[in-house]
């Protein structure tokens, strides 16, 4: 009975996370111009079926092919295989080597449930660059990216953290806490998406007119802020499935703390960004408050099960400040054009959330996590090794994901071109790239 209840819980959580695709579509479309609304919506729509198929064919096998099973979902496991190498008695897993196209687990409910849950997580990561590269990304190049992300890039890092790979084994192999710990995806999902978006933005370049020759930066306003606000609420709602669903068990009482921590971090992140910008510019900025809320959600995702409510609120406060700083720094210092603030929200706050585990995990949860005895504790609660493991994971993500994504975007640029023609960008991608318009005027 418990296994059936947990399977149902995982399914409902998967449905909530899938619903977040609507939130991303609304946020990104609202933050971009009306002449590109169809194109932005289309990317957010197509990344879902494209990602599900790519993840089904290859990605799930790479990410989870080395996992025997999940005790909350079934007492027994399925056939599995993890490729890696040994150094003495230590094993370093690199990628899964089974479950491709679900052929070997076609009638195994736990794996089918985990495929769906993992697929919608992957799609969340894959959606992040659609906002950062909006208004100038060629649709054919975007399709190629969707397959690359769902089949290779995301699954590799997911395997290292959640699929029995080498980052999760840092505790067993080197005594660094419980290894790299990411309960629901600050590093695996959000930092991966944000770092990939940064690589893409650097390769594809800014929108026409964003950075002028005299050094001034043009403010390009989105066309529908109410749509972005509604999308933010959709995302905040779906995030409860994201975080609480990662228990994989409705019978786990910790879901109450996880949900409370998720709500607190989102609230403090939103208010911090709102009041910080209000104080600096003498006006409340609702758009920045939305990104502050999302930044708080991103940051609490890794630590939501391991910290107290007060710590969760602090994680959100710091995330809200980081969002406002990072959005400005990316534009003014690095000259990176990100129409929706995705790199700041997901990349920067994802890195912060990853490190927050190594600081604030208080030992109240996580007994036996990643095969290490005892609960998860951060440096402030007696285990500096956990902070080291978190730092190794964050640096690995920044180097590996960025490097592979940058190489992919450069190769795509040479083979098919990442960017639409200048006249298409100036005239609007809806009519000239997609052949349709979001808004018509009779």
N, C-alpha and C positions, 0 to 999 in steps of 0.2 A: 504493500500500500504506500509506504514512504517513497519508494522509487517512482511509482506512478505519479504521486503528487509532485515530486521534484521535477519529473519530466514535463508535467503540465506547467509548472512555474517557469521552467526554462523556455517553453514555447511562448507563454504570455510575454515574458521579458524580451524574447526575440521580436515579437510583433511590435512592442513598444519602440525598440531600437530601429526597426525598419521604418516606423512612422517618423523617425527623426529625419529621414530623407526629405520629407515635406518641409520640415523646419529649415534645413539647409537651403533648399530651393527658394523659400520665401526670403530668408535673410540675404542671400547672395543677390537675388534678383532685385530686392528692394534697395540694396546698396549700390546698384549699378544703374546706368542710364536707360531710359525707356526704349531707345533704339536698339538695345542689345538684350531686351528682356526675354525674347523667345530663345535666343542662343544660350543664355545663362540657365534658363529653366530646362532647356533640352539637355545640357550637360548633366544637370542634377538628376534628370529623369533617366537618361541612357546609362549613366554610370551604375545604376542598380542592376538592370538585366545583364549588362556587359560584365560587371563584377561577379555576379552570381555564377554565370557560366564559366568564366575564367577560373574562379575559385573552385568550382565543382570539378573541372577537368584536371587542374594541376595544383592550385593553391592550397586546398585543404590537405592534400597528401603531404606537401612540403611542410606545412605548419603543424599538423596534428598526426601525421602518419606514424610518428614514434611513440604515441601515447597508447598504452595498453587499454586503459579505461578510466572511468570516473566513478568512484565508490558511491557517490550520492545518487547516481543514475542507474547503476546496476551492480550486482555483486561480482560479476565476472567481466573480463575484458575481451577484446577482439584481437585478431592477428595484427601485429604492428612491426615496424622496423625503423630504426633511426641510424642514419649514416653519420660517421664521425671518426675520431681517431683516439688512440690511447697514448698517454705518456705515463709509463709505469702503470699503477692501478687506477689512474684517473682517466675518465672518459669524457671527451669533449664532443657533444652532439652538435651537428651542423645543419641537418635537414632531414625531414621525414621521408620515407621511401615506401609508403604503402597507402592504401585507401584512395588512390587516384580515381576520379570519376565515380567514387563511392561503390565501385564494383564489388569489392570484397566485404563491404559493410552494408550492402543494399537492403538487408532485412534486420539491421541492428539498430533499435530505437535510440540508444544513447549516442551513437555516432551520427545518426541522422539529425538528432536534436542539436548536437554540438556543431554539425556542419552549418545548420541554419543560423545558430547563435554566432558562430565565428564569421560567417559570411556577412552578416549585417554589421558586425564590428569592422571587418575589412572595408566595407563600403563606406563607412564613416570616415576612415582614413583616406580613402580614395577620393572622397568628395571635397576634401579641404583644398587641393590645388585648383578646383574649378572656380573657386572664389578669387584666389590670388591671381590667377591668369585670365580672369574674365575680361571681356571686351576687346581681345586681340588674338585669342587662341583659335587656330584653324581646327575645324571640327574633326577632320580626318586624323590630325595629329593627336587630338584628345582621345579618339577611339583607340589608337595604338597605345597611348599611355594607360588607358583603362585596363587593357589586357596585361601590360607589363606590371602594373601595380598589383592586380588581383592574382596573377599567376606566379610572380617571382619576388618582387621587392617586399611587399608586406608579409607574405608567408615566411620568408627567411628570418626576419627579425622576430616575428611571432613565435617561430619554432625555438629560437634561442631563449625566449623568456617563458613561454607557456607550453611548449611542445617537448620539453625535456632536454633542450639545448644547453650550450655551455654557460650562458649567463645565469640560468637558473641553478646551475651546479657550482657556482662560486662558493657557496657555503660549504657544501660537501667536499669540494676539492681543495679549497684554500682557507676554510674557516672564516669566511667573510659573511657574518650574519647568516641569513637564510638564503644567500645568493641574491641576485637581482629580483626584487619584489615589485610587482605592478599588478595590483588587485584587479583593476578593470580597464587599464589602458592609457594612462598618461603618457607613457613612453611608447608602448607598442602601437597604439592607435593614433593618438594626437600628435606626439612629437614626430612620429613617422610621417604623418600627413603634412605637418608644418615644415619640416626640413625638406621634404620633397617639393613643397610649394616654393620654398626659398630657392632651391636649385632651378626650378622652372622659371621663376621670375627673373633670375639673373641671366639665364640664357635667352629668354624671349624678349626681355627689355621692357621699358615702361610704355604706357599708352602715349600716343601722339599728343604733344602739348603739355604733358604732365610736368616735365622739368624743362624750363626755358633756358636759353643760352645765357641770359643775364643772371642766372642762378636762382631766380624765383621759382616757387613751386605752385602750380595751379591747383586750386581746390576743385575737384570734379565731384559734384554732388550726386548722390543716388536719387532715383526718381520717386521712390515710394517708401518713406520711413515707416508709416503704419504697417506695411507689409513686413518689413524687417522686424518690427516689434512683435508682431504676431508669430513670426517664425521663431523668434527667440523663446517665446513661451512654449511653442511646440517642442523645441529642443529641450528645454528645461523639464518638461513633462516626460519626454522619452528617456531622459537621463536616469530616471529612477529605475527603468528597466536595465539600462546600461550598468549601473553600479550595483543595485541590489540583486539583479539577476545573476551577477558574477559569483554569488554564493553557490550557484547551481542547485540550490536546495531551498524550498519553501519551509522546510522544517528547521532551518537554521535561524535561531532567535536574533542573530547579529544583523539581520536585514533591517531591523528597527533603527539601530545605530547608524547603519549605512545610509538609510533614507534621510534621517535627521541631519547627518553630516553633509549630505549632498545639498539639501535645502539651505543649510546655513552658509556653506561656502558660496553658493550661487547668490545669495542675498547680500553677503558682505562684499563680494566682488563687484556687484552692480552698484551698491551704494558708495563704495570707495572710489570707483571711477567717476560716478556722477558728481560727488562732492569735490573731488580733486580738480576736475576740469572746471566746475562751477567757481571754485575759489580762485583758480588761475586766470580764467577768462571772463568772469563775471556773468556767466550764463550756464544753465544746465544743458548738458549735451546728452540727449537720449540715445543717440547712436553709440556713443562711447559707453554709456551705461549698459547697453545691450552687450557690447563686447566684454565689458567687465563681468557681467553675469556669466557669459560663456567661458571667460577665462577662469573664473572661480570654479565652474563645473569641471573644466579640463584639469585644473590643478588638484582637485580633491579626488579625482578618479583613481589614482594609484593608491592613495592612503585611506580611502573612505572607511575601510573595515578595521583599520589599525589605530585610529586616533580618537581622542575624546572630542566632544562637541566644541569646546573652547579652542582646541587646536584647529579644528576644521574651519571655524570662523576666522582664525588668524591666517590660515592658508588662503582663504578667499580674499582677505584684505590685501595680502602681499600680491596675489594674482591681479587684483584690480589696479594696483599701482604699476605692476609690470606691464600690463596691457597699454596703459596710457603712455608710459615711457617708451616701450618698444615700437608702438605705432609711429611716434615722432622720430625716434632714432633711425628706424628703417628708411623713412623718407628723407630726412635732412642729412644724415651722415652716410648712409650706404646707398642712397638714391635708388631704393627699391620701391617699385610701384605695386601696391597690394590694395586693390579697390575695396576690399571688405575687412581688412585687418586679420586675415586668416593666419598669417605667419606669426604675428604677435600672440593671438589667442591660442593657437594650437601648438606652435613650435616652442615659443618662449615659456608659456604657462605649462606646457607639457613637461618641459625640462625642470621647471620649478616643482611641479607636483611629484615628479620622480624623486627629486632630492628630499622633498618633505617627508617621505616615508623614512628615510635615513635619519631624520631629525626627531620627528614627533611620534613615531610608533611607540605606544606606551606599554606594551607587553600584555594587553588585555585580550588579544586574539592572535590566532595564527599558529597554534600548537602544531608542530610537525610540518609546517609549510616548507615546500621544496625538499622534504626529506630530512630536515634538520630539527633536532629535539628542541622543545621549548617554544614559547611564543615569539612573535616578531617585536624587536625592540630597536629604537633608534639611538643615536648618539646621546641625546639628552636623557635617555633612560637606561644607559649602561652598556650600549653596544656600538662603539664607533665603527666596527667592521661592517655593519649594515650600511652606514653612510658611504663607506668605500665601495661596497657592491653597487649601490645606487649610482655613484659617480661613474663607475666603470660602464654601467649600462647606458647612462646618458651620453658619455663620450663616444661609446661604440655607435650609438644611434646617429649622433651628429656626424661622425666620420664615415661610417659605412653607408648609411642611407643617403646622405648628401652626395657622397662620391659616386655611388651607383646611379642615383637619379640624375646627377649632372651629366654623367656619361650618356645616359639614355637620351636626355633632351638634346645634347649636342649631336648625337647620331641621328635622331629624328630630324633635327634641323637640316642636316646634310642630305638625308634621303627623301623626305617629303616636305620639309618646311614646317616650323611650328606656328608661324605667324601669318595672318591674313594679309593681303595686299593693303597698302596705305589707303587707297581709295575705298576699299571695303570697310576698313576701320573708321574712316572719316564719315562715310555714308551710313554706317550702322550695319552690324552683322546680321540683324534679323532679316532684312530685305535682300541683301546681297550674298550672304553666306547660307541662310536658311530658307530663303524664298517665302517668308511669311512675316507678319508683323503682329506684335502684341496689341497695339492700339491703332485703330483706324479712325480717320476723321473724314466724314462725308461732306 
